[in-house]
Amino acid sequence: MPETLADAFFHIAEKFRDKPALMQKIDGVYTDITYGSFAETVADLAYAFHDAGLQKNDKIAILSENRPEWVYTDLAALSLGCLTVPVYPTMSSKQIEYILNDSHSKIVVLSQPEHLASINDIFNNLKDLKRVITLFHPEDDPHKIATEFQDFKSKGEESRKNNPDFLINRRKELDASDLATIIYTSGTTGVPKGVMLTHTNFIEEIKSVKEIISFSENDLFLSFLPLSHVYERMAGYYLPLSAGSTIAYAESTEKVGDNMREVHPTVMISVPRLYEKMYALVQDNVAKSSVIRKILFRWCLRAGKAHYLSTNKGHVSYVNKRKFALADKLVFKKLRMRTGGKIRFFVSGGAPLPKEIAEFFAYAGITILEGYGLTETAALVAVNTPGDCRPGTVGKPPPGIELKIADDGEICTRGLHIMKGYYNKPEETKKVMDENGWFYTGDIGFIDKDGFLTITDRKKNLIVTSSGKNIAPQPIENLMAVSRYIEQIMMIGDRRKFPSAVVVPAYNNLEEYLKSIDCPAASRKEMAKRPETYELIDSEIKRLSADLSNFEVIKKFIILENELTQENGELTPTFKVKRSVVEKKFAKQIDKMYSE
């Protein structure tokens, strides 16, 4: 495999020139972009960036949702030896200002008029920004620095025709150790740190993954997680392109289900939230069905479980095969058709996947490969594989990645996947990397006798009650996530007398429940205040806490009217709860809960 991401791309683009590389929905129809057309656009854009005065190691920021222009910009920059700096489209003006200044970005490519408005608001504070490239006509451009993407690219096309060998020669000057990107950690606390990742970091990860999981030009990925996050960028962009696969962009998070049935993906990268919603939908449908259908569903699930377990042992009896075939025909095949009908496997990362949900899909013949990694590890540390998958774990490290558990339980990893360091923060880098090359992840966990890694929680998330009991909240929150009446839950209790929680009910199901007991409510606000709601959630928590120690059981909770969201600053882009933000935002209600 070529040593740089740019060379890897152009090599594949030449090999699969007439094959669809990308798919984008335009005017209600998915349209193909071939590898040949893709490569020409990347080259034109690279020439345009060069003509704009960019030199090696200059930074280009990308402020956009997932779309072809995102990857055009990234690969064009990499072809010149420049770095890309992803910026989440949901970030505030202050956050954008910090990242552009800290990275010294000279150009920003942005997709929406509101992004340009944000740049205009902070323009006088931006020290290095020279130019803005917009994916729309920039009508509001008081600082006269904006150029529409198509016009900018067209100028590069002219330069390419006049000097066709320039880009090829420039790529020959690049080295695998060169920086490819600076990705600012979304983080649940503190100021974002710029993670410096090289071409080697990504190339070695791609090689490692392809040794244990097969991908080919026949695969189609549906992309909806933000490319600004290293997880989607590596697993949903660099990896599929390295195999000549096709990437289709989802219209939005809300449209993912519809888009799956339109494009029929074979592989999909996601966070647990998608699988939790799919699981909840199945459970809701079962709950609303007749007694006969409920009995039938439970029988099918038992048949699926028996087939799955016997398959893992290497011997499936004739009876198990026949039972599963019937269960598949009656239930499971219909479930797979809702994913487009061609899924080989899903990949789950970014947060823990509840074991019960992973097992449910495994019994239904839908494989979810849970993995684990961080921005600092170029996305991957460990992953389950189709032939070696253990629900409840994040799998084993691929070839070339070392793993160990420190004395205090912290997960450490070493290898060519580890970042170069934090940009302009050598002291912060020293805190997480030792002299022997081990990176300290900040997560705690254990490795079982077969080499599978299990994540317990983040070190900083551990709750220590006032009585000195240590509680890892994530596994308990995952237990509660399988309730059809709990949409979101966050445990509290550090230095408190007992554990409590902030709960967002699944309001659609809650509304049906309240009607069934003749207590209808007119609004979420009313439902949240009903004593019947508290009693229902309390009973669900107690039911799901049966196997917990008494000190781990949630004793009290508050009920929120609205979901925790990225827009309100309560979730990271991969849907992890910003615990400190939530605790601060609802401090009065939380303190009252402990004072009563």
Number of C-alpha atoms within 10 A of each C-alpha: 12 12 16 25 22 22 19 17 22 24 17 18 23 12 13 18 18 13 18 22 26 24 24 19 15 9 7 8 10 17 14 17 19 18 26 19 17 21 22 16 20 26 27 23 29 30 28 23 23 18 14 15 9 20 13 17 17 18 26 30 27 26 24 24 23 23 21 17 21 19 19 19 23 24 27 26 29 27 29 27 26 25 28 27 26 26 26 19 20 17 18 13 15 11 14 22 19 15 22 24 15 18 22 18 23 20 25 26 26 26 21 17 16 11 21 23 14 16 22 17 13 13 15 10 14 20 14 16 21 13 18 22 23 24 16 14 16 19 9 12 15 9 11 10 13 22 19 16 20 15 13 20 21 16 17 24 20 14 17 20 10 10 10 14 10 13 19 14 11 13 16 11 10 21 14 16 14 18 23 29 24 26 26 26 20 21 15 17 10 9 12 17 21 23 24 24 28 25 21 23 25 29 24 20 27 21 16 18 20 17 11 16 13 11 20 14 16 10 19 26 27 24 29 23 22 22 24 24 22 26 26 23 19 20 24 25 19 19 21 22 24 23 20 25 23 26 27 29 22 24 19 14 13 10 11 18 16 14 23 23 15 13 21 19 25 21 21 22 21 24 22 22 19 15 19 19 15 18 18 22 13 13 15 15 10 17 13 10 13 10 11 8 13 15 13 16 18 13 14 24 21 17 23 28 21 18 26 19 14 15 14 13 9 7 11 15 12 9 11 19 17 13 19 25 17 15 22 21 12 14 15 22 16 12 18 17 14 14 23 18 17 17 20 15 18 19 20 26 23 23 20 25 26 23 16 16 23 24 20 17 21 21 23 24 21 20 21 28 24 28 26 25 20 17 21 26 26 28 25 27 28 25 27 26 23 14 9 13 20 23 21 19 27 26 25 26 22 21 16 14 20 17 20 17 17 13 7 9 15 20 26 21 22 19 19 19 27 28 23 18 21 23 18 14 12 10 10 13 18 13 10 17 20 11 7 7 14 18 23 20 19 15 17 22 19 18 17 11 7 8 12 20 28 22 20 19 20 17 17 10 18 18 22 18 19 13 11 12 14 14 21 19 21 22 17 21 18 19 16 24 23 21 19 23 23 20 21 19 24 21 22 23 21 19 14 15 15 22 23 22 21 20 22 21 28 16 20 12 15 23 20 14 17 17 11 10 9 9 14 16 17 8 11 17 13 12 23 22 15 15 9 16 21 18 11 16 21 15 12 17 21 16 12 16 17 10 10 12 8 11 15 21 19 20 14 17 22 18 19 19 16 13 16 21 15 17 12 10 17 21 20 16 22 19 16 19 22 19 17 13 16 16 19 10 12 13 12 10 15 20 11 10 14 15 7 5
